[in-house]
Amino acid sequence: MPSRVTVDSKGKLQLLHRGIEYSVLKVEPGIWKWTFRIGGDVTTGKTATNIDLLAARRVQLRINRALTERDRLGL
């Protein structure tokens, strides 16, 4: 799990993974909207799960893929 987790007044989770800040927000039962920024690129999406930690883990995997791709391209 990330080293830092905060929750705002709307229930949005603000997390940190590998130096990348990301957020996860439950928009309806079982649906989570997420976003993260690497450099100037903002990536957003949705995931379906009833478990908040699983939603966060799925975003972490996306961050890992984005960082790997960025390294591969030499950016």
Backbone hydrogen bonds, N-H to C=O, Kabsch-Sander energy under -0.5 kcal/mol:
donor,donor_aa,acceptor,acceptor_aa,energy
6,T,14,Q,-2.3
8,D,12,K,-2.0
11,G,8,D,-1.8
13,L,24,V,-3.0
14,Q,6,T,-3.2
15,L,13,L,-0.5
15,L,22,Y,-3.3
16,L,4,R,-0.7
17,H,20,I,-2.4
20,I,17,H,-2.2
21,E,19,G,-0.5
22,Y,15,L,-2.3
23,S,35,T,-2.3
24,V,13,L,-2.1
25,L,33,K,-2.9
27,V,25,L,-0.7
27,V,31,I,-1.9
28,E,31,I,-1.3
31,I,28,E,-2.6
32,W,47,T,-2.8
33,K,25,L,-3.2
34,W,45,G,-2.7
35,T,23,S,-1.8
36,F,43,T,-2.3
37,R,21,E,-0.9
38,I,41,D,-2.5
41,D,38,I,-2.1
42,V,40,G,-0.6
43,T,36,F,-3.2
45,G,34,W,-2.0
47,T,32,W,-2.4
49,T,30,G,-1.6
49,T,47,T,-0.6
52,D,50,N,-0.6
55,A,51,I,-1.9
56,A,52,D,-2.2
57,R,53,L,-2.3
58,R,54,L,-2.2
59,V,55,A,-1.6
60,Q,56,A,-2.2
61,L,57,R,-2.1
62,R,58,R,-1.6
63,I,59,V,-2.6
64,N,60,Q,-2.5
65,R,61,L,-2.2
66,A,62,R,-2.5
67,L,63,I,-2.8
68,T,64,N,-2.4
69,E,65,R,-2.6
70,R,66,A,-2.3
71,D,67,L,-2.5
72,R,68,T,-2.5
73,L,69,E,-2.1
74,G,70,R,-0.6
74,G,71,D,-0.8
75,L,70,R,-2.5
